[in-house]
């Protein structure tokens, strides 16, 4: 039986917690919790290439969902600030190319589509 304290219910908020030495982790919603889990899994050394690609693809899709469409800002042509693409940022984090991140996202979407078809066939 768990000795964890109950999580207070809040409107429009999902609390996901994990007991750690430093205390409890709280996330503002399920997507942020999933992103934290993905990043921890990607930090493992014993992932196969296929598992790594699936997790990178899932992280990319989730990041895009969380960020949404970028707000157009009024930059002058002389301004050197260029917003970084999500795929470029993730590529830097994992020391891979931007194209690899995008291909991993395509792989992840394909695997998810196959899962959905398999579920429908199993239910039929």
Secondary structure, DSSP 8 states (H G I E B T S, - for coil): ---------BTTB-----EETTEE---SSHHHHHHHHHHHHHT-S---HHHHHHHHHHHHHHHHHHH-S-------TT-------HHHHHHHHHT--HHHHHHHHHHHHHHHHHHHHHHHHHH-
